[in-house]
Amino acid sequence: MMKTGVGFSKNSKPDLAAREAVQGALKQGKIKKADLILVFATSHFHHDYPLILNILHEMASPKQLFGCSAYGVLTDKEEIEQAPAIAVLALSSASLNTQTFQVHDILERNSETGKELAELLKPAIQKDSLLFLFPDTFSFRFDSFFRAFADTLSASSPQKESKTPIPRAGFKNSGGHIPFMVGGGASEQGNLNETFQFFGRTVASNSVSGCLFSGKFQYEVGVTHACHPIGASMMVTRAKGNVLYEICGEPAYQSFTDLFRNKLHYQQELQDAASLVFLGLGINPCDTSLQNKEYVVRNILALDPEEGSITISDQIEEGQVISYMVRNPQRAYQEAEEMISGLAKKLGDSSPLFGIYINCCGRGNSLYGKKNVDTALIRKHFGNIPLIGFFSYAEVAPTQCGPQWHNYSGVLTIFSKKQRSKAEGRKD
């Protein structure tokens, strides 16, 4: 039997907030001692994180604990942004196997981090395992990490970087299973330039913490975007690193100014507009429309009219399909409801047990102009299930071409009881 509960607190005093949050989680789940604690705490408490973790251990006696710092937290009751808050999930189960972890000093060694984590988790990975990652966003480079992680779990040489496409999450080859992967980049209030990752009683920066879930359970994962394409899709015809020089054979800068033809006339106006327009990068080379939501969103960092270039917040390749994008609250709401209702349909008769929602800082109140929009949709389709989450700096979520490092996205994971097969039913 699996017991889960979620509690939260908005108390500004760290000891009282920790006690209130964990008491609420234990009470809702009718749990005395937790097998697992997941905790998100806003960076208002960054000096007191060790105290908070000690209190959680004192009151819940968890066998394992993981989590990270947050810009804001959320539960099924409330989304809390720009205010002190702690959210705690307590779990007790004999059918769910968990292995928490933390890898340190990840800056400049993301490939090594992927290899180390793969070697650590490989004995515990099963066919349907689910891996949650909460990395230090300032130090993490997902592509380097995941290629090394996948190579180490596969039969390919870990000494040679793979040139093949990143495999789909859940993909199996001769080297074993690559677990389905979700998560979020740890965040803070914007004044620290440092995030924190939790593991047991340890608080660290420049690390990645997380948990591997295996055992008798089912899960469904959905992704929703806040940014959507405007105009036609285009192809990158000249680029180097994170700088676009030509799009469809024309200077990249010209394609951007064409968006505002006869509307904006001054360089400063265009620079200001760049903070409101984003670039969507296609993931599947066979998809030239970006209308099926298989893309990742990146910020435009700089415009150079003399060079005719655009600098973005990621590497880009020649031949890649791209589109300009904007945040659209109406479309975001519609897509979020489609995603959440779709997950409910996939679960069918399987009762949901709890959910984890990783929501970008660029969503929430800043997107909709009010709080509790996405969580209200989750309640609408799943009722008052225990729900925990945080507002992240980036999101790890699946695509048809494997897990990707997303921005401006919401990633919902719903856990449910594993359905018995007809064969298993006949044995009873």
C-alpha positions as CSV (number, residue, x, y, z in Angstrom):
1,M,0.0,0.0,0.0
2,M,1.3,3.4,-0.9
3,K,0.6,6.4,1.4
4,T,1.4,9.9,0.3
5,G,0.8,13.4,1.7
6,V,1.7,16.9,0.9
7,G,2.0,19.8,3.3
8,F,3.2,23.4,2.9
9,S,3.8,26.5,5.0
10,K,4.1,30.3,4.3
11,N,5.6,31.0,7.7
12,S,8.6,33.2,7.4
13,K,10.4,31.5,10.3
14,P,12.3,28.5,9.0
15,D,11.9,26.2,12.0
16,L,8.1,26.8,12.2
17,A,7.7,26.6,8.4
18,A,9.5,23.2,8.3
19,R,7.5,21.8,11.1
20,E,4.2,23.0,9.7
21,A,4.9,21.7,6.2
22,V,6.1,18.2,7.3
23,Q,3.2,17.9,9.8
24,G,0.7,18.6,7.1
25,A,2.3,16.0,4.8
26,L,2.4,13.3,7.5
27,K,-1.2,14.0,8.5
28,Q,-2.6,13.9,5.0
29,G,-0.8,10.7,4.2
30,K,-1.5,9.1,7.7
31,I,2.2,8.4,7.9
32,K,4.3,8.1,11.0
33,K,7.7,7.4,9.4
34,A,8.4,8.3,5.8
35,D,10.3,6.2,3.4
36,L,10.9,9.3,1.2
37,I,10.7,13.0,1.6
38,L,10.7,15.5,-1.3
39,V,11.1,19.1,-0.3
40,F,11.2,22.4,-2.1
41,A,12.0,25.5,-0.2
42,T,12.2,29.1,-1.4
43,S,15.6,30.8,-1.3
44,H,14.4,33.1,1.4
45,F,15.6,30.3,3.7
46,H,18.9,29.6,2.0
47,H,20.9,30.3,5.3
48,D,18.6,27.9,7.1
49,Y,18.4,25.0,4.7
50,P,20.5,22.7,7.0
51,L,18.1,23.5,9.9
52,I,15.1,22.8,7.8
53,L,16.4,19.4,6.6
54,N,17.3,18.4,10.2
55,I,13.8,19.2,11.3
56,L,12.3,17.1,8.5
57,H,14.5,14.2,9.6
58,E,13.6,14.7,13.2
59,M,9.8,14.7,12.6
60,A,9.5,12.2,9.7
61,S,12.5,9.9,10.1
62,P,12.8,9.5,6.3
63,K,15.0,6.8,4.9
64,Q,15.7,9.1,2.0
65,L,15.3,12.8,1.2
66,F,15.9,14.9,-1.9
67,G,14.8,18.3,-3.3
68,C,16.1,21.8,-4.2
69,S,15.8,25.5,-3.7
70,A,13.0,27.3,-5.4
71,Y,11.8,30.7,-6.7
72,G,8.3,29.5,-5.6
73,V,6.5,26.3,-4.6
74,L,3.1,24.9,-5.4
75,T,0.7,22.3,-4.0
76,D,-2.9,21.3,-4.8
77,K,-3.9,24.1,-2.5
78,E,-1.9,27.0,-3.6
79,E,0.9,28.4,-5.8
80,I,3.3,30.6,-3.9
81,E,5.6,33.0,-5.7
82,Q,7.9,35.7,-4.4
83,A,7.3,34.8,-0.8
84,P,8.8,32.5,1.8
85,A,7.4,29.0,1.5
86,I,8.2,25.3,2.0
87,A,6.4,22.4,0.4
88,V,7.0,18.8,1.5
89,L,5.8,15.4,0.1
90,A,6.0,12.4,2.4
91,L,5.7,8.9,1.0
92,S,5.5,5.5,2.5
93,S,5.3,2.4,0.3
94,A,6.5,-1.2,0.3
95,S,5.9,-1.5,-3.5
96,L,7.9,1.6,-4.6
97,N,11.7,1.4,-4.7
98,T,13.6,4.7,-4.5
99,Q,17.2,5.6,-4.7
100,T,18.2,9.2,-4.0
101,F,21.5,10.7,-5.0
102,Q,23.7,13.7,-5.3
103,V,26.7,14.3,-7.6
104,H,28.9,17.3,-6.7
105,D,31.1,19.7,-8.7
106,I,29.3,19.4,-12.0
107,L,30.5,22.7,-13.5
108,E,32.8,22.0,-16.5
109,R,32.3,18.2,-15.9
110,N,28.8,17.6,-17.1
111,S,29.9,14.6,-19.2
112,E,31.7,13.1,-16.2
113,T,28.6,13.7,-14.1
114,G,26.4,11.8,-16.6
115,K,28.8,8.9,-16.5
116,E,29.1,8.9,-12.7
117,L,25.3,8.9,-12.3
118,A,24.8,6.2,-14.8
119,E,27.3,3.9,-13.1
120,L,25.7,4.7,-9.7
121,L,22.1,3.9,-10.8
122,K,22.7,1.2,-13.4
123,P,22.2,-1.7,-10.9
124,A,18.8,-0.3,-9.8
125,I,17.4,0.7,-13.2
126,Q,14.4,-1.4,-14.4
127,K,12.4,-1.3,-17.6
128,D,9.9,1.2,-16.3
129,S,12.1,3.3,-14.0
130,L,11.5,7.0,-13.7
131,L,14.4,9.4,-13.0
132,F,13.9,12.8,-11.4
133,L,16.7,15.4,-11.7
134,F,17.1,18.7,-9.9
135,P,20.4,20.2,-11.1
136,D,22.1,23.5,-10.3
137,T,20.8,25.4,-13.4
138,F,23.9,27.7,-13.5
139,S,26.3,24.7,-13.8
140,F,24.2,22.2,-15.7
141,R,24.6,21.4,-19.5
142,F,21.9,18.9,-20.3
143,D,23.1,17.7,-23.7
144,S,26.6,16.8,-22.5
145,F,25.2,15.2,-19.4
146,F,22.6,13.1,-21.1
147,R,24.9,11.9,-24.0
148,A,27.4,10.6,-21.4
149,F,24.6,9.1,-19.3
150,A,23.0,7.3,-22.2
151,D,26.4,6.1,-23.6
152,T,27.4,4.7,-20.2
153,L,24.1,2.8,-19.9
154,S,24.4,1.5,-23.4
155,A,26.9,-0.8,-25.1
156,S,28.7,2.0,-26.8
157,S,32.1,3.2,-25.6
158,P,31.9,5.8,-22.8
159,Q,35.2,7.2,-23.9
160,K,33.9,8.3,-27.3
161,E,31.1,10.9,-27.5
162,S,28.1,9.6,-29.3
163,K,27.3,11.1,-32.7
164,T,23.9,9.4,-32.9
165,P,20.7,11.2,-32.0
166,I,19.8,11.3,-28.3
167,P,17.7,8.2,-27.8
168,R,14.1,8.4,-26.8
169,A,13.5,8.2,-23.0
170,G,12.7,4.6,-22.0
171,F,14.7,3.4,-25.0
172,K,16.4,0.0,-24.6
173,N,19.5,-1.2,-26.3
174,S,22.0,-4.0,-25.7
175,G,23.5,-2.1,-22.8
176,G,20.3,-1.8,-20.8
177,H,17.5,0.6,-20.1
178,I,17.6,4.3,-20.2
179,P,15.1,5.5,-17.7
180,F,12.4,8.0,-18.5
181,M,13.7,11.3,-17.3
182,V,12.0,14.4,-15.9
183,G,12.9,17.2,-13.6
184,G,13.7,20.9,-13.2
185,G,16.6,23.3,-12.8
186,A,16.8,24.5,-9.2
187,S,15.9,28.2,-8.9
188,E,16.1,31.2,-6.5
189,Q,14.7,34.7,-6.0
190,G,17.1,36.2,-8.5
191,N,19.4,37.9,-6.1
192,L,21.8,35.1,-5.2
193,N,23.1,33.7,-8.5
194,E,23.3,30.4,-6.7
195,T,20.9,27.5,-6.3
196,F,20.9,24.7,-3.8
197,Q,20.3,20.9,-4.0
198,F,19.2,18.7,-1.1
199,F,20.2,15.1,-0.4
200,G,19.6,13.5,3.0
201,R,20.9,16.2,5.4
202,T,23.3,17.6,2.8
203,V,22.9,21.0,1.2
204,A,25.1,21.8,-1.8
205,S,25.4,24.0,-4.8
206,N,27.1,23.2,-8.2
207,S,25.5,19.7,-7.9
208,V,22.6,17.6,-9.2
209,S,20.3,15.7,-6.8
210,G,17.4,13.5,-7.6
211,C,15.7,10.2,-7.2
212,L,15.2,7.0,-9.3
213,F,11.7,5.5,-8.9
214,S,11.2,1.8,-9.7
215,G,8.8,-0.9,-8.6
216,K,5.0,-1.5,-8.8
217,F,3.6,1.8,-10.0
218,Q,2.6,3.5,-13.2
219,Y,3.2,7.1,-14.3
220,E,2.2,9.5,-17.0
221,V,4.1,12.6,-18.0
222,G,2.8,15.6,-19.9
223,V,4.5,18.8,-21.1
224,T,2.8,22.1,-21.9
225,H,4.4,25.2,-23.4
226,A,3.9,28.9,-22.6
227,C,5.5,30.0,-25.9
228,H,4.0,29.3,-29.4
229,P,5.2,30.0,-32.9
230,I,4.4,33.3,-34.8
231,G,5.0,33.5,-38.5
232,A,6.4,30.7,-40.7
233,S,9.0,28.2,-39.7
234,M,12.5,29.0,-41.1
235,M,15.8,27.2,-41.6
236,V,19.2,28.3,-40.2
237,T,21.6,28.5,-43.1
238,R,24.6,29.9,-41.3
239,A,25.5,29.7,-37.6
240,K,28.3,29.1,-35.2
241,G,28.0,28.3,-31.6
242,N,25.1,30.2,-30.2
243,V,25.1,32.9,-32.9
244,L,22.8,32.9,-35.9
245,Y,24.2,34.7,-39.0
246,E,21.8,33.7,-41.7
247,I,18.2,32.4,-41.8
248,C,16.9,31.2,-45.1
249,G,19.9,32.8,-46.8
250,E,19.2,36.3,-45.4
251,P,20.9,38.1,-42.4
252,A,19.3,36.7,-39.2
253,Y,18.9,40.3,-37.9
254,Q,16.7,41.1,-40.9
255,S,14.3,38.2,-40.2
256,F,13.8,39.6,-36.7
257,T,13.2,43.2,-37.9
258,D,10.7,41.9,-40.5
259,L,8.5,40.9,-37.6
260,F,8.1,44.6,-36.7
261,R,8.1,46.2,-40.1
262,N,6.5,49.6,-40.0
263,K,6.0,49.3,-36.3
264,L,9.4,49.7,-34.6
265,H,12.0,52.0,-36.1
266,Y,14.7,52.4,-33.5
267,Q,17.4,50.1,-32.3
268,Q,16.5,50.4,-28.7
269,E,12.9,49.5,-29.5
270,L,14.1,46.4,-31.3
271,Q,16.3,45.5,-28.4
272,D,13.3,45.9,-26.0
273,A,11.2,43.7,-28.3
274,A,13.9,41.0,-28.2
275,S,13.1,40.4,-24.5
276,L,9.5,39.6,-25.4
277,V,10.2,37.4,-28.4
278,F,11.9,34.0,-28.2
279,L,13.3,31.4,-30.5
280,G,11.9,27.9,-30.8
281,L,14.3,25.3,-31.9
282,G,13.0,22.2,-33.7
283,I,13.9,18.8,-32.2
284,N,12.9,16.4,-34.9
285,P,14.7,17.0,-38.2
286,C,11.7,15.5,-40.0
287,D,9.4,18.1,-38.6
288,T,9.5,21.4,-40.5
289,S,6.4,23.1,-39.0
290,L,7.0,23.1,-35.2
291,Q,3.2,23.0,-34.8
292,N,3.2,19.6,-33.0
293,K,4.9,21.2,-29.9
294,E,8.1,19.2,-30.5
295,Y,10.4,22.1,-29.8
296,V,12.4,23.8,-27.1
297,V,12.4,27.6,-26.4
298,R,15.5,29.8,-26.0
299,N,16.0,33.4,-25.1
300,I,17.3,36.0,-27.5
301,L,20.4,37.5,-25.8
302,A,21.6,40.1,-28.3
303,L,20.9,41.6,-31.7
304,D,23.8,42.9,-33.9
305,P,22.6,45.1,-36.8
306,E,26.2,45.6,-38.1
307,E,27.0,41.9,-38.2
308,G,23.4,41.0,-39.0
309,S,23.4,38.3,-36.3
310,I,21.3,37.1,-33.4
311,T,22.8,35.6,-30.3
312,I,20.6,33.1,-28.3
313,S,20.9,31.1,-25.1
314,D,21.9,27.8,-26.7
315,Q,24.0,26.2,-29.4
316,I,22.4,26.1,-32.8
317,E,23.2,24.1,-35.9
318,E,23.0,24.9,-39.6
319,G,20.0,23.2,-41.1
320,Q,17.9,23.4,-37.9
321,V,14.3,24.5,-38.2
322,I,13.4,27.4,-36.0
323,S,10.5,29.8,-35.4
324,Y,10.0,33.0,-33.5
325,M,7.8,32.6,-30.5
326,V,5.9,34.7,-28.0
327,R,4.2,33.9,-24.7
328,N,0.4,33.7,-25.1
329,P,-1.7,33.2,-22.0
330,Q,-4.8,32.1,-23.9
331,R,-3.0,29.5,-25.9
332,A,-1.0,28.4,-22.9
333,Y,-4.1,27.9,-20.9
334,Q,-5.7,25.9,-23.7
335,E,-2.6,23.7,-24.1
336,A,-2.3,23.1,-20.4
337,E,-5.9,21.9,-20.2
338,E,-5.4,19.7,-23.2
339,M,-2.2,18.2,-21.6
340,I,-3.8,17.6,-18.2
341,S,-7.1,16.2,-19.6
342,G,-5.0,14.0,-21.9
343,L,-3.1,12.5,-18.9
344,A,-6.4,11.8,-17.1
345,K,-7.6,9.9,-20.2
346,K,-4.4,7.9,-20.4
347,L,-4.7,6.8,-16.8
348,G,-8.2,5.5,-17.4
349,D,-9.5,3.5,-14.5
350,S,-6.1,3.7,-12.7
351,S,-6.6,5.9,-9.6
352,P,-4.0,8.7,-9.4
353,L,-1.9,8.6,-6.2
354,F,0.1,11.8,-6.3
355,G,1.6,14.3,-8.7
356,I,4.8,16.3,-9.2
357,Y,4.5,19.5,-11.2
358,I,7.6,21.4,-12.4
359,N,6.5,24.8,-13.6
360,C,8.8,27.4,-15.2
361,C,9.2,30.7,-13.4
362,G,8.1,32.3,-16.7
363,R,4.6,30.8,-16.2
364,G,2.4,31.2,-13.2
365,N,1.4,34.8,-12.3
366,S,3.8,36.3,-14.8
367,L,2.1,34.5,-17.7
368,Y,-1.6,34.5,-16.7
369,G,-1.7,37.7,-14.6
370,K,-3.1,35.7,-11.6
371,K,-2.2,32.8,-9.4
372,N,-3.3,29.2,-9.2
373,V,-4.3,28.7,-12.9
374,D,-2.4,25.5,-13.7
375,T,-3.0,23.9,-10.3
376,A,-6.8,24.6,-10.7
377,L,-6.7,22.7,-14.0
378,I,-4.9,19.8,-12.3
379,R,-7.6,19.8,-9.5
380,K,-10.3,19.9,-12.2
381,H,-9.1,16.7,-13.8
382,F,-7.5,14.8,-10.9
383,G,-9.4,16.1,-7.8
384,N,-7.5,16.8,-4.6
385,I,-4.7,14.4,-5.1
386,P,-1.5,15.2,-3.2
387,L,0.4,17.5,-5.5
388,I,3.8,19.1,-5.0
389,G,6.0,21.2,-7.3
390,F,8.1,24.3,-7.7
391,F,8.8,27.1,-10.1
392,S,12.0,26.2,-12.0
393,Y,14.6,27.9,-14.1
394,A,14.4,25.1,-16.7
395,E,12.6,21.8,-17.2
396,V,13.6,18.3,-18.1
397,A,10.8,16.7,-20.1
398,P,10.3,14.0,-22.8
399,T,9.9,14.5,-26.5
400,Q,9.6,12.0,-29.4
401,C,13.4,12.4,-29.8
402,G,14.3,11.9,-26.1
403,P,14.4,14.1,-23.0
404,Q,15.2,17.7,-23.6
405,W,16.1,20.8,-21.6
406,H,13.0,23.0,-21.8
407,N,12.2,26.6,-20.9
408,Y,8.8,28.3,-20.3
409,S,7.2,24.8,-19.9
410,G,5.2,23.0,-17.3
411,V,5.9,19.3,-16.7
412,L,3.3,17.2,-14.9
413,T,4.0,13.7,-13.6
414,I,1.1,11.7,-12.2
415,F,1.8,8.5,-10.3
416,S,-0.8,5.8,-10.1
417,K,-1.1,2.2,-8.8
418,K,0.1,-0.4,-11.2
419,Q,-2.7,-2.2,-12.9
420,R,-2.6,-6.0,-12.7
421,S,-2.6,-7.9,-16.0
422,K,-5.4,-10.4,-16.7
423,A,-2.9,-13.2,-16.1
424,E,-2.0,-11.8,-12.7
425,G,-5.7,-11.5,-11.9
426,R,-6.3,-15.2,-12.7
427,K,-3.6,-16.2,-10.2
428,D,-5.6,-14.6,-7.2
